[in-house]
Amino acid sequence: MKPQYIQFGASPRASINLNLASKAVAYMDGRDYVLPEDIKEVALDVMNHRILLNYEAEADAVKTSDIIKALLSKVPIIQIGYPNFNYFTSRSTQCYLE
């Protein structure tokens, strides 16, 4: 994706709402902490109407969701913390320390 497709980026309010929405996802999953995958899960819904594209993007048939997905695909989820703790199984009920 070309950076010149973006006319206006997301505001600080977008980051606040991204934070709140990811906390809600974590709560619904029975956790009191947010994982990077929670943020990625809600990013499209939160940011979709907050990023405005220019006319070049419209001419090239690029959508805001395409830009967000491209950005999210470039952000790695880095595993930190306990070596045996698997952050990636948290979507199931089998998230535990070994």
C-alpha positions, -999 to +999 in steps of 0.1 A: +000+000+000+012+035-008+013+059+021+001+087-002-034+070-002-040+084+033-054+119+035-060+119+073-049+094+098-065+082+130-068+107+158-059+102+195-095+094+201-090+064+179-063+051+201-084+056+232-113+037+216-089+010+204-077+006+240-113+004+253-125-021+227-095-044+232-102-043+269-138-054+262-126-083+240-102-094+268-130-092+294-154-112+272-127-138+269-124-140+307-091-122+310-082-091+329-053-082+305-051-073+268-032-093+243-018-080+210-043-102+192-072-085+210-060-052+195-056-066+161-091-081+164-108-048+170-085-025+150-105-028+117-138-019+134-124+010+154-101+025+127-122+019+096-142+052+097-113+072+113-088+070+085-098+091+055-084+082+021-077+106-008-089+107-043-060+087-056-070+058-034-106+061-047-093+060-083-072+029-075-102+013-058-084+010-025-105+008+006-098+019+041-100-017+053-073-027+028-050-001+043-057-012+079-052-049+070-019-041+053-007-022+083-017-049+107+000-075+087+033-056+091+031-055+129+046-086+144+032-101+176+063-106+198+061-132+225+076-119+258+073-130+294+075-165+307+092-189+282+065-216+286+036-192+285+018-194+252+000-161+243-014-176+211-036-201+228-055-175+248-085-176+225-093-210+239-098-219+275-064-236+275-042-206+284-020-216+313+015-217+326+033-250+323 
